[in-house]
Amino acid sequence: MPVPVPRQRAIPAVETGQAQAASPGGGILKDEAPRKEQTVENTSHTNLTLLLIEDDPGGSTVVPEMLDSAGKPIRVRTARNLTEAARLLTDDVHCILLDLALPAPGRSGDADDELGVLKHVLELAPRHAVLALTASGDAERAAEAVRVGAQDYLFRDELDGRLLSRAIRYAVERKRSDTAERRLAEGRLRAQENRRLERGLLPTPLLEGSSLRFAARYRPGRSRALLGGDFYDVVRTADGTVHAMIGDVCGHGPDEAALGVELRIAWRALTLAGLCGDQLLNTLQQVLEHERSDDEIFATLCTVDIAPDGRRAGLCLAGHPSPLLARPGRAARLLPYDNNGPALGLVPGARWPRMQVELGAEWSLMLYTDGLIEGRVGEGRERLGQDGMVDMVRRQLGEGLRGEGLLRAAVNEVRDLNGGELTDDVAVLLLDRSV
């Protein structure tokens, strides 16, 4: 049964290219100045606006009265060509009604690409819903238009107010749904890529043959960042020595993160090649000087080499906080930092003394970056500091926390004391030896 067609009226040619709206009484309302910040994603409290792109030089395309779901008139703008369409395609347009008979740019109706004009509009307005308008005898091309990217199609000789209003609302909602689904898929893909990158960029400890246990926590300071400027690594060399290091490149951007990865890889290669102490740090400083993007960039570093018997270690500090040592029956304490050398990249020809440290038979050694100690305590300007961190870890050890659980509790408590996420990167690793 044919659908009753309500009173229809041609849009006057003199108003072509102007923003228009069909009023409930049948008159033409001049549209308000285009409002910015409105897209297909936010239409619940605004009048819908349709941009008609048609090829009739007489301006006789019939657009019936249309109301949205709230009973408000749907505004209509018209453009005779794509140049006018680009000018009228402001952010408050929600849907485009495109005449497929319009020639594509640079073409004169070339049959080799009958949908060239649609493809151009989809490139011009990727965030807008698009309805294809064609003759009723051209159903095949109409269906192909949907396959190419239009939300729906309409036949020119069947335009009806209710049908067109419903098609516009449907197209807008479908575009919104498609956009949300695409963003969700992109988010999932990004998360998968991040997990793959994380596995590749964060180190896998080389501790085969060692009795030491290893745990680590990493939290970048940048929002949604994968890595920050902090870095760490642990390897065991052929002589049975376990080497651990942790470092921090100043800054929090992707360049600093990339430099941190380079320094970590260089440290592992140099350590496996047999370098240690001052010789290793001097070579790392050369790497940093060649790879940094700015002469002001520097990096702090802490390296520890634990003897094969596990009872003593060598410690080198390059402007970095000293590790924390915990042993049964004794209060956790910081290792000596009197011979702390300068950060890498600050002093040409600097030296970094290697200190001998007695660990004992059973111990836990925690290396960390300054993000763990520079968070605020409460709403004031007071920071946790090294003393506050030592007190916190002592209490957590007294509560029986060890390994991963200890690091997780430490990072979470520092964040809670700060009143929210920390702005600095945080890296912390723990080596345990038990008898």
N, C-alpha and C positions, 0 to 999 in steps of 0.2 A: 504494500500500500504506500503510495507516495506521501512524503512528509509535507504537511501544509507549509507554504512559504509565506512568511509575514511580509508586510510592506517593506520594500527595499528602495534604496536611493543611491544614485551615482554620486561619487565624491567629485565636486566641482574641480575643473582643471586649474582654476586660479589658486586653489589651496594646496595643490600638489607641492610636496617638499616642506609643508608646515606640519607641526604637531597638532593633531586633531583628536576629537573624541565624539562618539555618537551619544547624544543625550537621550534619556528615557523618552522625551517628547518628540524625538526625531530631528532636532536641530543639531548643528555642528558646534562643538565647544572648542575654543582655542585651548590647547594644552598649556599648563603652567611651564615655567622654565624648567628644563631637565634637572632632576635632583640627582646628585652624585651619591656614590656609596650604595646604590641599589642594584642588585643583580637578580638572576633567576633564583638565587638561594634565599632571598628574603622578601617574600611577597605577601605575607599573611595580613599585614595592616596597610597595604598600599593598593591604589588602583593599578590594575594590569594595563600595560601599554603594549600595543601591537605595532610593529613596523611592517607595512605592506610595500613590497618591492615589485612593481608591475611594469609591463612593457606597452601598455595601451596609451598612445600619444594623446588620445582624446580624453583620457582620465575617466573612462566609463566603467571601470571595474566596480562591480556592485558589492558593497560591504554593508550587511544589514546591521540593525541595532544589536548590541551585545551587552550583556551584563555578566559580572563575575559572580562567584558563589555567594557573595555578601550583598548582591543586588546593586553594586556600584557599576557605573558605565565603564566599559573597557575603552581606553583611549586608542586612537588610531592615528598613525603617521604614515605618509606615503612618500615613496621615492621612485622616480622614473628610471633611475639607473644606479649602478653600484657606487658611483662617485657621490651622489646625493645620499645613498644609504650609509656610506661611511661617515658622512657628516651628521646624520640623524641618529646614528647608533650610539647613543649615550648609555650610561649605566642604568638608567631607569627603564630601558626597554627590556621586556621580559620574553617576548616571542617575536619571531620573524615569519611573515607569510610571503613566500617567494614564488613568483611566477616563473616556472621552468622555461617558458618561451623567451625569457630575457637572454640576449646573447652574452656569452662569456667575454671577459676583457680581452681585446685583441682578436676577437673572432666575429664572424658574421653568420652565426648559426651553423657552424661547422658540425656536420653529422658525426664526425669522428669522436667527438666528446660531447654528447647531448646533455650531460650533467655537469659541464665545466662551470657554469654559473653557480650551481649549488656547491660545488667543491670550493669555489672562491669564497662564497659567503661563509661556509663552515670554517675556513681559515681566518676570515675577517672577524667572525664572532664565535669563537670556540666555546664560550660560556653561556650562549643563548640558545633557547629552544627554537627549532626551525620547523615550519610546516611547508610542504611542497604543494603548489597550486598548479593544476594542469587540466587538460580537457578530459571529459569522461571516456573518450575513446582511446586514451593513452594510459591505461591501467598498468601496462608492463613497465613503462618508464617511471610511473608513480611508485610502484613497488621497489624498483631499483634505487629510487631516491632514498627510501627508508634504509635500504641496505648500505648505501653510501654514508648516511649519517643523519638524515632528517628524522624527527621524532614521529611524524605521521604525514599523510597526504590528504588533499581535498580536491574534488572536482569543481572546476570553475562554474559550471552550469547547475550545481546543486548547493550553492552556498545558502545556508539557512542560519538565522540568528542563533537559535538554540544549538544547532550542530556546530557552528563555528565557535561559539562561546565555550562549549564543552571541549572541543578539540584544542583550543588554546590552553585551557586549564590543564587538560591531560598532558599536553606537550610540555608545559612548564614543570609539572610535577614529575613527569618521566625524566626530563633533563636533570632536575634536582636529584632524583634517585640514581640516575646514571653517574652523576658527578660524585655523589657520596660513595657509591660502590667502587668507582675508580680510585678515589682517595683511600678507601679501605684496602683495596688491592695493592696500591702503591705503598701504603704503610706496612702491610705484611711483607712485601718484597724488600722494602728498606730494612725492616727488622731482620730478615733472613740475611741480607747482605752485611748488615752490621755484625751479626753473629759470626759470619765467615771471616770478616775483617778482624774481628776481635781475636778469633782463634789464631789468625796469622800474625797480628801485631803484638799481642801480649805473649810473653815468653812461656815456653814449656821447660820447666826446670830439668837440668841434666844431672840427676843425682843417683844414677844406677850404681849399685855397689856400696852406697853410703847408708849408715844406720840413722842418719838424721831425718827428722820429719819436717815437712815444709808446708806452710800455709800463707796465703796472701789475700789482700782485699784491695780493690781499686775503684775509685769513684771520681770521674772527671768533674771539674767545676763548671764547665760550660753547659748550658741547657742543651739537651739532646745530643751532646757530643759523645763520640765513641771513645776517644782518648784525649788526655790532656798532656801537659808538658812533663808530668812525672813518669818515671820509668824504673824498672828493677829487673834483676835476673839472678839466677843461681846456677852454677855449674860445678861439676867435680872433675878434676884433671886426673891424668893417668897415675900420678903419684899418690892419689887418695886425698889430696887437699880439696876442701869444699870452699869455693869462692862465691861470695854474695855481694851484691851492690844494690844501692838505691840512689836515685838522683832526681833532680828537679830543674827543668829549664825555665828561666824567668819568663813570665807571660802565660797566656791561656789559649792562644789561637791555634789554628791548624798548622801553621808554620812551626810553632814551638813543639806541637805534638810530633810532627814529622822529624824534627831535629832530635827529640828524645828517643825515638825509635832508632835513628841512625847511631846515636851514641851507645844505646844498648847493644846493638848488633856489633859495633866496633869493639866494645868492651868484651863481649863473648869471644870474638875472634882473637883479640890480643891475649886474653886470659888463656885460651886453649893453646895459643902459640908459646906460652911460657912467661909472658910479661907479668909483672906484679909491682905493687907499691908505686914509688915515685916515677919509675920508668913508664909504667902503664898510664898513669895520670898525665904525664907530660905528652904522651902520644895522643891521648884523648883530647887534650887541649888543642893540639894541632888540628885534629879532625873538626872540633867545634869552630875554630877560627876560619877554616876553609868552608864549612857548610852553613854557618849562620847567615841570615839575611841582613843583619845589622850589627855593626861593631859594638853596640851597647848590650847585646844579648850575652848572657853568661849562664852557667849551670853549676849547681852545687852537687856534690857527690860524696857518698860514703861507701867505702869498700872494706870488706872483711875477708880474710883468708884463714880458714879453720884447719889446724893441723890434722893429719890423718888419725891421730889418737883421740881427737875431739876435745882435748883438755886445755888448749891454748889457741890464741888467734893473733893475727896481725891486723891492725886497724889504721886506715888512712881516711882523713876527713878533709874535704875541699869545700870549706864554707858551709858544711852541712851539720844538722843536729846530730849529736852523739847517740848511738844505739842504747837501748835499755836492756840490762841483764837481770834475769830473775833466777834465783837458785833456791832449792828447798831449805827452809829454816832460816832464810835471810831475806831482808826487805829488798824488793826490786830497786835497782839504782841505775843511774846513767854511767856509761863508761867514760873514762877520762877524755877531755877534749882540750887540754892545755896546748897541744901541738897542732891545733886545727889550722890547716893551710888555707889559702884564698880559694874562692870559687874559680872554676875553670873559665878562662876567657877574660879575666880581669888583669892579671899581672904577667906580662911576658917573662919567660924564664923562671917562673915560680918553682918552689920545691914543696913537696908534701911528705913530711916525716911519717914513717911507719912505726906505730907503737905496739909493743907486745902486751897482750892482755891474758891473764889467767882466767879460764872459764870454770874449771873444776870438772867433776865427774858427771854431774847432772845439771842441766841448765836450759833456759829458754832465752833466746836473743831476738829482740824485736827491732827492726829497722823501719824508719818511717820518714815521710816528708813533712814539711812545715804546715801543710794543710791540716794535719792532725792536732796541732798545738796553737794555731792562730785563730781558731774560731772564737767567737765571743761567748761570754758567760752571762746569760740573762740579757736584760735590755740596756745595760750600761755599756761603757767602752772597754771594760775589763776583758782580757783574753785568757784562755785556759793556760797557755804557757807550758813549759816543760815540767815545772813543779806540779802543776795541776794534773798533767797527763800521768806523771809518775804516781801520784796519789790515787788517781782513778784506776790505773792498771793494778796497783797493789790491792785495792779493794776487790777488783774483779777476780784476781788470782785467789784471794782469800775466799771468794764465793765458789771456788772450784772450777772456774772457767779456764779452758786450755784450747790451743790450736785455733781452728776456724771459729769456734764459738767465742773465744776471747777477742779475736780481731773484729768479728761482727758486732759484739757488744760495745767495743771501744769506739768504732766508727759511728754506730747509732747513737751512743750517748753524747759524743762530741756534737753531732748534728742536733740532737735535742737541746743541749745546752745553748747552742747557737740560735735556737728559736726557729729553725728551718734549715733548708739546704745550705751547705757551705759554698762560698763563692770560689774558694781555691780548690785545686785538685788535691786528692788524698790518695796516697799509696802507702801500704804498710805490709811488711812481710815478717814471718816468724819462723825461726829455726829452733827445733827442740832436740835435745839429747837426753835419753834416759838410760838407766843401767838396770 
